[in-house]
């Protein structure tokens, strides 16, 4: 279902959500069974380059999401060393109702 958010953009509960159980399970599995990940954090209305990070523990990745990521931000996750064509997960951080924006300023 789509709704207009406070930023006058359309938000949906059917979009790519980085907190989906599928995405989190894929990331956790990769970190526990294979190795490190590279994360590109695109800031919704950030007017800046994306933040690039690396993680080798799932708990650290989750803590980053909970403390530094805002609704609408986009998160891309790749294996390290990076292979952009083999993304592990991709999604936007949801708002308090679990919705993500359609489109974005990134």
Backbone torsions as a table, in degrees:
resi	resn	phi	psi	omega
1	UNK	NA	137.2	-180.0
2	UNK	-103.6	145.3	174.9
3	UNK	-143.6	157.4	175.9
4	UNK	-86.3	124.7	179.4
5	UNK	-82.8	178.6	-179.2
6	UNK	-64.5	-16.5	179.9
7	UNK	-93.7	11.4	179.5
8	UNK	67.3	12.8	174.0
9	UNK	-101.3	156.9	179.4
10	UNK	-80.5	131.8	177.6
11	UNK	-118.8	150.1	-177.5
12	UNK	-138.8	152.7	174.8
13	UNK	-92.6	5.6	-179.2
14	UNK	-110.7	7.5	-178.1
15	UNK	-84.3	177.4	176.8
16	UNK	-66.3	121.6	-175.9
17	UNK	-120.2	118.2	-177.7
18	UNK	-63.9	-22.2	179.8
19	UNK	-90.1	6.5	178.3
20	UNK	-62.4	150.3	-179.4
21	UNK	-60.5	-34.1	178.4
22	UNK	-62.9	-48.7	-179.0
23	UNK	-65.5	-47.6	-178.8
24	UNK	-63.6	-38.7	178.2
25	UNK	-64.7	-40.8	179.6
26	UNK	-64.3	-42.1	-179.8
27	UNK	-67.4	-46.2	179.9
28	UNK	-61.4	-44.0	179.0
29	UNK	-60.1	-46.8	-178.7
30	UNK	-61.5	-45.7	-178.7
31	UNK	-64.8	-36.7	-177.9
32	UNK	-81.1	-32.3	-172.6
33	UNK	-105.2	-23.4	-172.0
34	UNK	-119.1	-62.0	-176.0
35	UNK	172.2	-152.3	-174.5
36	UNK	-80.5	162.7	176.2
37	UNK	-124.8	155.6	172.1
38	UNK	-111.4	136.5	-178.0
39	UNK	-122.3	135.4	173.1
40	UNK	-115.1	116.4	-176.3
41	UNK	-103.8	108.5	178.2
42	UNK	-92.6	125.6	-175.5
43	UNK	-89.1	119.5	178.6
44	UNK	-62.5	122.1	-174.7
45	UNK	56.2	30.8	-176.4
46	UNK	-79.8	-22.4	-178.3
47	UNK	50.5	37.7	178.8
48	UNK	-150.9	169.0	176.1
49	UNK	-66.4	156.1	178.0
50	UNK	-67.1	154.3	174.2
51	UNK	-86.8	132.3	-179.8
52	UNK	-112.1	132.3	-176.4
53	UNK	-139.9	166.5	173.0
54	UNK	-133.3	144.7	178.8
55	UNK	-135.1	146.7	173.0
56	UNK	-125.5	8.4	177.6
57	UNK	-139.0	133.3	-178.0
58	UNK	-62.6	-40.3	-179.5
59	UNK	-60.7	-37.3	177.9
60	UNK	-67.7	-40.9	177.3
61	UNK	-62.0	-47.8	179.2
62	UNK	-61.1	-41.1	179.2
63	UNK	-62.8	-39.0	177.3
64	UNK	-62.1	-46.7	179.3
65	UNK	-57.7	-44.9	-175.8
66	UNK	-71.0	-27.7	-174.0
67	UNK	-105.6	-22.7	-170.9
68	UNK	-122.7	-10.4	-175.2
69	UNK	-104.4	136.7	-177.4
70	UNK	-112.3	158.1	177.5
71	UNK	-51.9	133.4	-179.8
72	UNK	95.0	-21.9	177.1
73	UNK	-61.3	144.3	178.7
74	UNK	-104.3	139.9	-178.1
75	UNK	-125.5	122.7	173.1
76	UNK	-110.6	137.1	-177.3
77	UNK	-127.5	127.5	178.8
78	UNK	-128.3	158.1	173.1
79	UNK	-67.9	154.0	175.9
80	UNK	-115.9	129.3	0.7
81	UNK	-62.1	150.1	-168.9
82	UNK	-71.6	136.3	170.5
83	UNK	-133.0	96.1	-173.2
84	UNK	-56.7	-32.6	-179.2
85	UNK	-70.4	-14.8	-176.1
86	UNK	-113.0	48.9	-179.9
87	UNK	-56.7	136.8	177.3
88	UNK	-80.4	-40.6	-179.3
89	UNK	-156.5	157.8	178.2
90	UNK	-154.2	136.1	178.6
91	UNK	179.1	173.2	179.4
92	UNK	-109.3	152.1	179.9
93	UNK	-78.3	128.5	-175.2
94	UNK	-79.0	160.8	173.1
95	UNK	-81.4	-173.5	-177.6
96	UNK	-63.1	-17.8	178.3
97	UNK	-98.9	7.0	179.5
98	UNK	81.1	12.6	-178.5
99	UNK	-96.4	150.0	176.0
100	UNK	-121.9	152.6	-178.0
101	UNK	-74.3	149.5	171.0
102	UNK	-89.1	122.0	-175.9
103	UNK	79.4	-164.1	-179.6
104	UNK	165.9	173.0	-177.4
105	UNK	-93.5	10.1	-178.3
106	UNK	-97.9	NA	NA
